[in-house]
Amino acid sequence: MTTERIRGRTARRRVNRMRELEGRVERLEEELRWLRRAVEANGERVGAKAVGRCPNCGEGLLSASGSELRCSSCGYAKFL
Ligand SMILES: [Zn+2]
């Protein structure tokens, strides 16, 4: 195998690794944004508990307070 070929393979491997890392960073950033919203939502609503991602907008956070579930970003609400 030529040096040129080996170099090409190493470069491709590096590109793949970079893409993998980029994907991971993006997922972690999204998770972090979401967790930050969870913390903010918990701070805003005393006694509310973050329960999950909003099924309506997919962005906001659903928090439960008593028998009510409410989204922090789109206002979606559901009574249990
Ligand atoms: Zn929502």
PDB file of the backbone (N, CA, C, O) and the ligand in Angstrom, with CONECT records:
HET     ZN  A 101       1
ATOM      1  N   MET A   1       0.844  -1.211   0.000  1.00  0.00           N
ATOM      2  CA  MET A   1       0.000   0.000   0.000  1.00  0.00           C
ATOM      3  C   MET A   1       0.875   1.256   0.000  1.00  0.00           C
ATOM      4  O   MET A   1       1.860   1.339   0.734  1.00  0.00           O
ATOM      5  N   THR A   2       0.511   2.203  -0.810  1.00  0.00           N
ATOM      6  CA  THR A   2       1.317   3.428  -0.901  1.00  0.00           C
ATOM      7  C   THR A   2       1.051   4.346   0.289  1.00  0.00           C
ATOM      8  O   THR A   2       0.019   4.288   0.957  1.00  0.00           O
ATOM      9  N   THR A   3       2.030   5.176   0.501  1.00  0.00           N
ATOM     10  CA  THR A   3       1.897   6.135   1.602  1.00  0.00           C
ATOM     11  C   THR A   3       0.694   7.039   1.367  1.00  0.00           C
ATOM     12  O   THR A   3      -0.022   7.433   2.288  1.00  0.00           O
ATOM     13  N   GLU A   4       0.510   7.349   0.075  1.00  0.00           N
ATOM     14  CA  GLU A   4      -0.594   8.232  -0.331  1.00  0.00           C
ATOM     15  C   GLU A   4      -1.943   7.635   0.112  1.00  0.00           C
ATOM     16  O   GLU A   4      -2.799   8.325   0.665  1.00  0.00           O
ATOM     17  N   ARG A   5      -2.094   6.340  -0.150  1.00  0.00           N
ATOM     18  CA  ARG A   5      -3.338   5.649   0.188  1.00  0.00           C
ATOM     19  C   ARG A   5      -3.569   5.619   1.698  1.00  0.00           C
ATOM     20  O   ARG A   5      -4.674   5.858   2.185  1.00  0.00           O
ATOM     21  N   ILE A   6      -2.510   5.325   2.406  1.00  0.00           N
ATOM     22  CA  ILE A   6      -2.618   5.272   3.868  1.00  0.00           C
ATOM     23  C   ILE A   6      -3.030   6.635   4.403  1.00  0.00           C
ATOM     24  O   ILE A   6      -3.867   6.743   5.299  1.00  0.00           O
ATOM     25  N   ARG A   7      -2.424   7.669   3.837  1.00  0.00           N
ATOM     26  CA  ARG A   7      -2.778   9.031   4.246  1.00  0.00           C
ATOM     27  C   ARG A   7      -4.253   9.313   3.996  1.00  0.00           C
ATOM     28  O   ARG A   7      -4.938   9.909   4.827  1.00  0.00           O
ATOM     29  N   GLY A   8      -4.729   8.872   2.829  1.00  0.00           N
ATOM     30  CA  GLY A   8      -6.131   9.075   2.464  1.00  0.00           C
ATOM     31  C   GLY A   8      -7.056   8.389   3.444  1.00  0.00           C
ATOM     32  O   GLY A   8      -8.073   8.949   3.853  1.00  0.00           O
ATOM     33  N   ARG A   9      -6.699   7.182   3.817  1.00  0.00           N
ATOM     34  CA  ARG A   9      -7.538   6.443   4.778  1.00  0.00           C
ATOM     35  C   ARG A   9      -7.563   7.110   6.139  1.00  0.00           C
ATOM     36  O   ARG A   9      -8.608   7.215   6.781  1.00  0.00           O
ATOM     37  N   THR A  10      -6.390   7.558   6.566  1.00  0.00           N
ATOM     38  CA  THR A  10      -6.300   8.227   7.872  1.00  0.00           C
ATOM     39  C   THR A  10      -7.140   9.501   7.871  1.00  0.00           C
ATOM     40  O   THR A  10      -7.820   9.817   8.847  1.00  0.00           O
ATOM     41  N   ALA A  11      -7.078  10.222   6.754  1.00  0.00           N
ATOM     42  CA  ALA A  11      -7.838  11.470   6.654  1.00  0.00           C
ATOM     43  C   ALA A  11      -9.331  11.180   6.711  1.00  0.00           C
ATOM     44  O   ALA A  11     -10.084  11.882   7.385  1.00  0.00           O
ATOM     45  N   ARG A  12      -9.753  10.136   5.995  1.00  0.00           N
ATOM     46  CA  ARG A  12     -11.184   9.799   6.013  1.00  0.00           C
ATOM     47  C   ARG A  12     -11.628   9.380   7.406  1.00  0.00           C
ATOM     48  O   ARG A  12     -12.713   9.735   7.867  1.00  0.00           O
ATOM     49  N   ARG A  13     -10.763   8.616   8.062  1.00  0.00           N
ATOM     50  CA  ARG A  13     -11.093   8.180   9.415  1.00  0.00           C
ATOM     51  C   ARG A  13     -11.244   9.401  10.334  1.00  0.00           C
ATOM     52  O   ARG A  13     -12.117   9.457  11.200  1.00  0.00           O
ATOM     53  N   ARG A  14     -10.360  10.367  10.105  1.00  0.00           N
ATOM     54  CA  ARG A  14     -10.425  11.583  10.917  1.00  0.00           C
ATOM     55  C   ARG A  14     -11.716  12.349  10.662  1.00  0.00           C
ATOM     56  O   ARG A  14     -12.336  12.881  11.583  1.00  0.00           O
ATOM     57  N   VAL A  15     -12.106  12.392   9.388  1.00  0.00           N
ATOM     58  CA  VAL A  15     -13.356  13.078   9.032  1.00  0.00           C
ATOM     59  C   VAL A  15     -14.531  12.375   9.695  1.00  0.00           C
ATOM     60  O   VAL A  15     -15.416  13.025  10.252  1.00  0.00           O
ATOM     61  N   ASN A  16     -14.541  11.050   9.636  1.00  0.00           N
ATOM     62  CA  ASN A  16     -15.622  10.294  10.276  1.00  0.00           C
ATOM     63  C   ASN A  16     -15.679  10.550  11.773  1.00  0.00           C
ATOM     64  O   ASN A  16     -16.749  10.718  12.358  1.00  0.00           O
ATOM     65  N   ARG A  17     -14.501  10.575  12.372  1.00  0.00           N
ATOM     66  CA  ARG A  17     -14.412  10.810  13.818  1.00  0.00           C
ATOM     67  C   ARG A  17     -14.943  12.207  14.154  1.00  0.00           C
ATOM     68  O   ARG A  17     -15.658  12.396  15.138  1.00  0.00           O
ATOM     69  N   MET A  18     -14.578  13.175  13.317  1.00  0.00           N
ATOM     70  CA  MET A  18     -15.038  14.551  13.531  1.00  0.00           C
ATOM     71  C   MET A  18     -16.556  14.633  13.449  1.00  0.00           C
ATOM     72  O   MET A  18     -17.205  15.300  14.255  1.00  0.00           O
ATOM     73  N   ARG A  19     -17.111  13.934  12.448  1.00  0.00           N
ATOM     74  CA  ARG A  19     -18.580  13.956  12.280  1.00  0.00           C
ATOM     75  C   ARG A  19     -19.258  13.338  13.490  1.00  0.00           C
ATOM     76  O   ARG A  19     -20.274  13.833  13.978  1.00  0.00           O
ATOM     77  N   GLU A  20     -18.670  12.242  13.963  1.00  0.00           N
ATOM     78  CA  GLU A  20     -19.228  11.555  15.124  1.00  0.00           C
ATOM     79  C   GLU A  20     -19.211  12.495  16.336  1.00  0.00           C
ATOM     80  O   GLU A  20     -20.185  12.596  17.082  1.00  0.00           O
ATOM     81  N   LEU A  21     -18.079  13.174  16.504  1.00  0.00           N
ATOM     82  CA  LEU A  21     -17.953  14.087  17.644  1.00  0.00           C
ATOM     83  C   LEU A  21     -18.902  15.275  17.517  1.00  0.00           C
ATOM     84  O   LEU A  21     -19.489  15.720  18.503  1.00  0.00           O
ATOM     85  N   GLU A  22     -19.046  15.783  16.292  1.00  0.00           N
ATOM     86  CA  GLU A  22     -19.973  16.894  16.068  1.00  0.00           C
ATOM     87  C   GLU A  22     -21.388  16.490  16.451  1.00  0.00           C
ATOM     88  O   GLU A  22     -22.110  17.242  17.105  1.00  0.00           O
ATOM     89  N   GLY A  23     -21.770  15.292  16.033  1.00  0.00           N
ATOM     90  CA  GLY A  23     -23.096  14.780  16.360  1.00  0.00           C
ATOM     91  C   GLY A  23     -23.294  14.676  17.860  1.00  0.00           C
ATOM     92  O   GLY A  23     -24.350  15.016  18.393  1.00  0.00           O
ATOM     93  N   ARG A  24     -22.254  14.198  18.527  1.00  0.00           N
ATOM     94  CA  ARG A  24     -22.354  14.063  19.981  1.00  0.00           C
ATOM     95  C   ARG A  24     -22.479  15.408  20.659  1.00  0.00           C
ATOM     96  O   ARG A  24     -23.272  15.572  21.587  1.00  0.00           O
ATOM     97  N   VAL A  25     -21.690  16.383  20.194  1.00  0.00           N
ATOM     98  CA  VAL A  25     -21.744  17.727  20.785  1.00  0.00           C
ATOM     99  C   VAL A  25     -23.131  18.322  20.583  1.00  0.00           C
ATOM    100  O   VAL A  25     -23.697  18.926  21.495  1.00  0.00           O
ATOM    101  N   GLU A  26     -23.680  18.145  19.367  1.00  0.00           N
ATOM    102  CA  GLU A  26     -25.008  18.689  19.101  1.00  0.00           C
ATOM    103  C   GLU A  26     -26.057  18.062  20.017  1.00  0.00           C
ATOM    104  O   GLU A  26     -26.923  18.758  20.547  1.00  0.00           O
ATOM    105  N   ARG A  27     -25.975  16.759  20.197  1.00  0.00           N
ATOM    106  CA  ARG A  27     -26.942  16.093  21.085  1.00  0.00           C
ATOM    107  C   ARG A  27     -26.793  16.579  22.528  1.00  0.00           C
ATOM    108  O   ARG A  27     -27.777  16.800  23.233  1.00  0.00           O
ATOM    109  N   LEU A  28     -25.534  16.739  22.944  1.00  0.00           N
ATOM    110  CA  LEU A  28     -25.302  17.199  24.316  1.00  0.00           C
ATOM    111  C   LEU A  28     -25.788  18.629  24.512  1.00  0.00           C
ATOM    112  O   LEU A  28     -26.344  18.974  25.554  1.00  0.00           O
ATOM    113  N   GLU A  29     -25.564  19.469  23.474  1.00  0.00           N
ATOM    114  CA  GLU A  29     -26.037  20.856  23.577  1.00  0.00           C
ATOM    115  C   GLU A  29     -27.549  20.905  23.694  1.00  0.00           C
ATOM    116  O   GLU A  29     -28.106  21.677  24.474  1.00  0.00           O
ATOM    117  N   GLU A  30     -28.205  20.061  22.898  1.00  0.00           N
ATOM    118  CA  GLU A  30     -29.660  20.034  22.946  1.00  0.00           C
ATOM    119  C   GLU A  30     -30.143  19.573  24.317  1.00  0.00           C
ATOM    120  O   GLU A  30     -31.094  20.124  24.871  1.00  0.00           O
ATOM    121  N   GLU A  31     -29.481  18.563  24.851  1.00  0.00           N
ATOM    122  CA  GLU A  31     -29.823  18.047  26.170  1.00  0.00           C
ATOM    123  C   GLU A  31     -29.625  19.116  27.232  1.00  0.00           C
ATOM    124  O   GLU A  31     -30.434  19.268  28.148  1.00  0.00           O
ATOM    125  N   LEU A  32     -28.527  19.852  27.086  1.00  0.00           N
ATOM    126  CA  LEU A  32     -28.221  20.900  28.051  1.00  0.00           C
ATOM    127  C   LEU A  32     -29.261  22.020  28.009  1.00  0.00           C
ATOM    128  O   LEU A  32     -29.706  22.505  29.049  1.00  0.00           O
ATOM    129  N   ARG A  33     -29.647  22.429  26.779  1.00  0.00           N
ATOM    130  CA  ARG A  33     -30.680  23.468  26.646  1.00  0.00           C
ATOM    131  C   ARG A  33     -31.952  23.009  27.322  1.00  0.00           C
ATOM    132  O   ARG A  33     -32.619  23.768  28.025  1.00  0.00           O
ATOM    133  N   TRP A  34     -32.270  21.753  27.093  1.00  0.00           N
ATOM    134  CA  TRP A  34     -33.498  21.197  27.647  1.00  0.00           C
ATOM    135  C   TRP A  34     -33.454  21.149  29.174  1.00  0.00           C
ATOM    136  O   TRP A  34     -34.422  21.494  29.851  1.00  0.00           O
ATOM    137  N   LEU A  35     -32.309  20.712  29.698  1.00  0.00           N
ATOM    138  CA  LEU A  35     -32.160  20.633  31.153  1.00  0.00           C
ATOM    139  C   LEU A  35     -32.213  22.020  31.788  1.00  0.00           C
ATOM    140  O   LEU A  35     -32.752  22.204  32.879  1.00  0.00           O
ATOM    141  N   ARG A  36     -31.627  23.009  31.062  1.00  0.00           N
ATOM    142  CA  ARG A  36     -31.652  24.384  31.570  1.00  0.00           C
ATOM    143  C   ARG A  36     -33.097  24.861  31.681  1.00  0.00           C
ATOM    144  O   ARG A  36     -33.486  25.487  32.667  1.00  0.00           O
ATOM    145  N   ARG A  37     -33.889  24.551  30.645  1.00  0.00           N
ATOM    146  CA  ARG A  37     -35.309  24.919  30.677  1.00  0.00           C
ATOM    147  C   ARG A  37     -36.001  24.210  31.828  1.00  0.00           C
ATOM    148  O   ARG A  37     -36.867  24.785  32.488  1.00  0.00           O
ATOM    149  N   ALA A  38     -35.618  22.957  32.069  1.00  0.00           N
ATOM    150  CA  ALA A  38     -36.220  22.196  33.162  1.00  0.00           C
ATOM    151  C   ALA A  38     -35.953  22.882  34.494  1.00  0.00           C
ATOM    152  O   ALA A  38     -36.841  23.008  35.337  1.00  0.00           O
ATOM    153  N   VAL A  39     -34.715  23.319  34.665  1.00  0.00           N
ATOM    154  CA  VAL A  39     -34.350  23.991  35.916  1.00  0.00           C
ATOM    155  C   VAL A  39     -35.104  25.315  36.046  1.00  0.00           C
ATOM    156  O   VAL A  39     -35.607  25.651  37.118  1.00  0.00           O
ATOM    157  N   GLU A  40     -35.176  26.073  34.926  1.00  0.00           N
ATOM    158  CA  GLU A  40     -35.904  27.349  34.953  1.00  0.00           C
ATOM    159  C   GLU A  40     -37.380  27.125  35.262  1.00  0.00           C
ATOM    160  O   GLU A  40     -37.971  27.835  36.076  1.00  0.00           O
ATOM    161  N   ALA A  41     -37.967  26.132  34.605  1.00  0.00           N
ATOM    162  CA  ALA A  41     -39.390  25.853  34.815  1.00  0.00           C
ATOM    163  C   ALA A  41     -39.650  25.465  36.267  1.00  0.00           C
ATOM    164  O   ALA A  41     -40.662  25.853  36.851  1.00  0.00           O
ATOM    165  N   ASN A  42     -38.748  24.711  36.831  1.00  0.00           N
ATOM    166  CA  ASN A  42     -38.918  24.319  38.231  1.00  0.00           C
ATOM    167  C   ASN A  42     -38.805  25.526  39.148  1.00  0.00           C
ATOM    168  O   ASN A  42     -39.472  25.610  40.179  1.00  0.00           O
ATOM    169  N   GLY A  43     -37.933  26.472  38.745  1.00  0.00           N
ATOM    170  CA  GLY A  43     -37.769  27.680  39.544  1.00  0.00           C
ATOM    171  C   GLY A  43     -38.995  28.575  39.475  1.00  0.00           C
ATOM    172  O   GLY A  43     -39.382  29.209  40.456  1.00  0.00           O
ATOM    173  N   GLU A  44     -39.607  28.612  38.267  1.00  0.00           N
ATOM    174  CA  GLU A  44     -40.771  29.472  38.074  1.00  0.00           C
ATOM    175  C   GLU A  44     -41.997  28.958  38.798  1.00  0.00           C
ATOM    176  O   GLU A  44     -42.792  29.733  39.328  1.00  0.00           O
ATOM    177  N   ARG A  45     -42.139  27.679  38.815  1.00  0.00           N
ATOM    178  CA  ARG A  45     -43.349  27.105  39.399  1.00  0.00           C
ATOM    179  C   ARG A  45     -42.977  26.293  40.617  1.00  0.00           C
ATOM    180  O   ARG A  45     -42.499  25.163  40.516  1.00  0.00           O
ATOM    181  N   VAL A  46     -43.199  26.876  41.738  1.00  0.00           N
ATOM    182  CA  VAL A  46     -42.872  26.183  42.982  1.00  0.00           C
ATOM    183  C   VAL A  46     -43.803  24.987  43.143  1.00  0.00           C
ATOM    184  O   VAL A  46     -45.017  25.095  42.973  1.00  0.00           O
ATOM    185  N   GLY A  47     -43.227  23.886  43.464  1.00  0.00           N
ATOM    186  CA  GLY A  47     -44.027  22.688  43.651  1.00  0.00           C
ATOM    187  C   GLY A  47     -44.249  21.921  42.364  1.00  0.00           C
ATOM    188  O   GLY A  47     -44.869  20.858  42.357  1.00  0.00           O
ATOM    189  N   ALA A  48     -43.725  22.482  41.253  1.00  0.00           N
ATOM    190  CA  ALA A  48     -43.871  21.790  39.973  1.00  0.00           C
ATOM    191  C   ALA A  48     -42.685  20.868  39.751  1.00  0.00           C
ATOM    192  O   ALA A  48     -41.559  21.150  40.161  1.00  0.00           O
ATOM    193  N   LYS A  49     -42.968  19.782  39.103  1.00  0.00           N
ATOM    194  CA  LYS A  49     -41.922  18.811  38.824  1.00  0.00           C
ATOM    195  C   LYS A  49     -41.801  18.605  37.328  1.00  0.00           C
ATOM    196  O   LYS A  49     -42.798  18.386  36.639  1.00  0.00           O
ATOM    197  N   ALA A  50     -40.587  18.677  36.833  1.00  0.00           N
ATOM    198  CA  ALA A  50     -40.376  18.416  35.412  1.00  0.00           C
ATOM    199  C   ALA A  50     -40.642  16.942  35.152  1.00  0.00           C
ATOM    200  O   ALA A  50     -40.093  16.070  35.826  1.00  0.00           O
ATOM    201  N   VAL A  51     -41.487  16.679  34.172  1.00  0.00           N
ATOM    202  CA  VAL A  51     -41.794  15.280  33.897  1.00  0.00           C
ATOM    203  C   VAL A  51     -41.346  14.802  32.522  1.00  0.00           C
ATOM    204  O   VAL A  51     -41.218  13.598  32.300  1.00  0.00           O
ATOM    205  N   GLY A  52     -41.109  15.720  31.605  1.00  0.00           N
ATOM    206  CA  GLY A  52     -40.657  15.258  30.299  1.00  0.00           C
ATOM    207  C   GLY A  52     -40.813  16.293  29.218  1.00  0.00           C
ATOM    208  O   GLY A  52     -41.209  17.430  29.473  1.00  0.00           O
ATOM    209  N   ARG A  53     -40.501  15.890  28.024  1.00  0.00           N
ATOM    210  CA  ARG A  53     -40.578  16.765  26.883  1.00  0.00           C
ATOM    211  C   ARG A  53     -42.035  16.941  26.442  1.00  0.00           C
ATOM    212  O   ARG A  53     -42.845  16.019  26.533  1.00  0.00           O
ATOM    213  N   CYS A  54     -42.337  18.129  25.973  1.00  0.00           N
ATOM    214  CA  CYS A  54     -43.699  18.426  25.535  1.00  0.00           C
ATOM    215  C   CYS A  54     -44.058  17.635  24.277  1.00  0.00           C
ATOM    216  O   CYS A  54     -43.305  17.653  23.303  1.00  0.00           O
ATOM    217  N   PRO A  55     -45.209  16.937  24.288  1.00  0.00           N
ATOM    218  CA  PRO A  55     -45.612  16.171  23.102  1.00  0.00           C
ATOM    219  C   PRO A  55     -46.169  17.079  22.013  1.00  0.00           C
ATOM    220  O   PRO A  55     -46.293  16.663  20.861  1.00  0.00           O
ATOM    221  N   ASN A  56     -46.502  18.306  22.366  1.00  0.00           N
ATOM    222  CA  ASN A  56     -47.090  19.230  21.413  1.00  0.00           C
ATOM    223  C   ASN A  56     -46.045  19.936  20.563  1.00  0.00           C
ATOM    224  O   ASN A  56     -46.123  19.906  19.335  1.00  0.00           O
ATOM    225  N   CYS A  57     -45.068  20.570  21.203  1.00  0.00           N
ATOM    226  CA  CYS A  57     -44.058  21.311  20.447  1.00  0.00           C
ATOM    227  C   CYS A  57     -42.721  20.574  20.384  1.00  0.00           C
ATOM    228  O   CYS A  57     -41.883  20.871  19.532  1.00  0.00           O
ATOM    229  N   GLY A  58     -42.523  19.616  21.286  1.00  0.00           N
ATOM    230  CA  GLY A  58     -41.286  18.853  21.258  1.00  0.00           C
ATOM    231  C   GLY A  58     -40.073  19.618  21.757  1.00  0.00           C
ATOM    232  O   GLY A  58     -38.975  19.066  21.832  1.00  0.00           O
ATOM    233  N   GLU A  59     -40.263  20.884  22.098  1.00  0.00           N
ATOM    234  CA  GLU A  59     -39.158  21.736  22.514  1.00  0.00           C
ATOM    235  C   GLU A  59     -39.224  22.037  24.003  1.00  0.00           C
ATOM    236  O   GLU A  59     -38.228  21.979  24.725  1.00  0.00           O
ATOM    237  N   GLY A  60     -40.437  22.359  24.430  1.00  0.00           N
ATOM    238  CA  GLY A  60     -40.630  22.770  25.812  1.00  0.00           C
ATOM    239  C   GLY A  60     -40.618  21.608  26.790  1.00  0.00           C
ATOM    240  O   GLY A  60     -40.469  20.441  26.430  1.00  0.00           O
ATOM    241  N   LEU A  61     -40.778  21.981  27.999  1.00  0.00           N
ATOM    242  CA  LEU A  61     -40.725  21.006  29.066  1.00  0.00           C
ATOM    243  C   LEU A  61     -42.087  20.897  29.740  1.00  0.00           C
ATOM    244  O   LEU A  61     -42.723  21.903  30.052  1.00  0.00           O
ATOM    245  N   LEU A  62     -42.507  19.704  29.950  1.00  0.00           N
ATOM    246  CA  LEU A  62     -43.765  19.497  30.658  1.00  0.00           C
ATOM    247  C   LEU A  62     -43.463  19.421  32.141  1.00  0.00           C
ATOM    248  O   LEU A  62     -42.612  18.645  32.576  1.00  0.00           O
ATOM    249  N   SER A  63     -44.155  20.218  32.899  1.00  0.00           N
ATOM    250  CA  SER A  63     -43.982  20.080  34.336  1.00  0.00           C
ATOM    251  C   SER A  63     -45.337  19.838  34.964  1.00  0.00           C
ATOM    252  O   SER A  63     -46.356  20.368  34.522  1.00  0.00           O
ATOM    253  N   ALA A  64     -45.322  19.048  35.975  1.00  0.00           N
ATOM    254  CA  ALA A  64     -46.550  18.664  36.650  1.00  0.00           C
ATOM    255  C   ALA A  64     -46.681  19.409  37.958  1.00  0.00           C
ATOM    256  O   ALA A  64     -45.744  19.501  38.751  1.00  0.00           O
ATOM    257  N   SER A  65     -47.882  19.942  38.158  1.00  0.00           N
ATOM    258  CA  SER A  65     -48.168  20.598  39.423  1.00  0.00           C
ATOM    259  C   SER A  65     -49.562  20.131  39.823  1.00  0.00           C
ATOM    260  O   SER A  65     -50.552  20.498  39.191  1.00  0.00           O
ATOM    261  N   GLY A  66     -49.631  19.345  40.845  1.00  0.00           N
ATOM    262  CA  GLY A  66     -50.902  18.755  41.220  1.00  0.00           C
ATOM    263  C   GLY A  66     -51.355  17.815  40.124  1.00  0.00           C
ATOM    264  O   GLY A  66     -50.657  16.857  39.792  1.00  0.00           O
ATOM    265  N   SER A  67     -52.547  18.089  39.550  1.00  0.00           N
ATOM    266  CA  SER A  67     -53.046  17.207  38.496  1.00  0.00           C
ATOM    267  C   SER A  67     -52.905  17.861  37.130  1.00  0.00           C
ATOM    268  O   SER A  67     -53.483  17.401  36.145  1.00  0.00           O
ATOM    269  N   GLU A  68     -52.124  18.946  37.084  1.00  0.00           N
ATOM    270  CA  GLU A  68     -51.972  19.668  35.835  1.00  0.00           C
ATOM    271  C   GLU A  68     -50.578  19.518  35.240  1.00  0.00           C
ATOM    272  O   GLU A  68     -49.563  19.613  35.929  1.00  0.00           O
ATOM    273  N   LEU A  69     -50.572  19.279  33.936  1.00  0.00           N
ATOM    274  CA  LEU A  69     -49.308  19.235  33.207  1.00  0.00           C
ATOM    275  C   LEU A  69     -49.275  20.453  32.304  1.00  0.00           C
ATOM    276  O   LEU A  69     -50.249  20.744  31.609  1.00  0.00           O
ATOM    277  N   ARG A  70     -48.157  21.165  32.311  1.00  0.00           N
ATOM    278  CA  ARG A  70     -48.098  22.341  31.461  1.00  0.00           C
ATOM    279  C   ARG A  70     -46.736  22.463  30.798  1.00  0.00           C
ATOM    280  O   ARG A  70     -45.697  22.180  31.396  1.00  0.00           O
ATOM    281  N   CYS A  71     -46.776  22.902  29.523  1.00  0.00           N
ATOM    282  CA  CYS A  71     -45.533  23.082  28.772  1.00  0.00           C
ATOM    283  C   CYS A  71     -44.968  24.470  29.053  1.00  0.00           C
ATOM    284  O   CYS A  71     -45.704  25.452  29.151  1.00  0.00           O
ATOM    285  N   SER A  72     -43.648  24.527  29.178  1.00  0.00           N
ATOM    286  CA  SER A  72     -42.992  25.790  29.501  1.00  0.00           C
ATOM    287  C   SER A  72     -42.858  26.705  28.289  1.00  0.00           C
ATOM    288  O   SER A  72     -42.645  27.906  28.451  1.00  0.00           O
ATOM    289  N   SER A  73     -42.978  26.166  27.082  1.00  0.00           N
ATOM    290  CA  SER A  73     -42.764  27.045  25.943  1.00  0.00           C
ATOM    291  C   SER A  73     -43.983  27.305  25.067  1.00  0.00           C
ATOM    292  O   SER A  73     -44.137  28.421  24.572  1.00  0.00           O
ATOM    293  N   CYS A  74     -44.862  26.314  24.854  1.00  0.00           N
ATOM    294  CA  CYS A  74     -45.990  26.570  23.953  1.00  0.00           C
ATOM    295  C   CYS A  74     -47.303  26.754  24.687  1.00  0.00           C
ATOM    296  O   CYS A  74     -48.311  27.121  24.083  1.00  0.00           O
ATOM    297  N   GLY A  75     -47.296  26.501  25.987  1.00  0.00           N
ATOM    298  CA  GLY A  75     -48.518  26.716  26.749  1.00  0.00           C
ATOM    299  C   GLY A  75     -49.467  25.540  26.759  1.00  0.00           C
ATOM    300  O   GLY A  75     -50.549  25.608  27.342  1.00  0.00           O
ATOM    301  N   TYR A  76     -49.062  24.462  26.113  1.00  0.00           N
ATOM    302  CA  TYR A  76     -49.868  23.236  26.108  1.00  0.00           C
ATOM    303  C   TYR A  76     -50.147  22.810  27.544  1.00  0.00           C
ATOM    304  O   TYR A  76     -49.242  22.781  28.378  1.00  0.00           O
ATOM    305  N   ALA A  77     -51.402  22.481  27.826  1.00  0.00           N
ATOM    306  CA  ALA A  77     -51.744  22.079  29.185  1.00  0.00           C
ATOM    307  C   ALA A  77     -52.650  20.859  29.140  1.00  0.00           C
ATOM    308  O   ALA A  77     -53.443  20.684  28.215  1.00  0.00           O
ATOM    309  N   LYS A  78     -52.518  20.042  30.135  1.00  0.00           N
ATOM    310  CA  LYS A  78     -53.329  18.829  30.197  1.00  0.00           C
ATOM    311  C   LYS A  78     -53.640  18.521  31.662  1.00  0.00           C
ATOM    312  O   LYS A  78     -52.777  18.602  32.536  1.00  0.00           O
ATOM    313  N   PHE A  79     -54.874  18.175  31.889  1.00  0.00           N
ATOM    314  CA  PHE A  79     -55.244  17.818  33.253  1.00  0.00           C
ATOM    315  C   PHE A  79     -55.336  16.313  33.371  1.00  0.00           C
ATOM    316  O   PHE A  79     -55.939  15.644  32.533  1.00  0.00           O
ATOM    317  N   LEU A  80     -54.747  15.804  34.392  1.00  0.00           N
ATOM    318  CA  LEU A  80     -54.728  14.349  34.555  1.00  0.00           C
ATOM    319  C   LEU A  80     -56.009  13.845  35.213  1.00  0.00           C
ATOM    320  O   LEU A  80     -56.161  12.642  35.426  1.00  0.00           O
TER     321      LEU A  80
HETATM  322 ZN    ZN A 101     -44.920  22.637  24.207  1.00  0.00          ZN2+
END
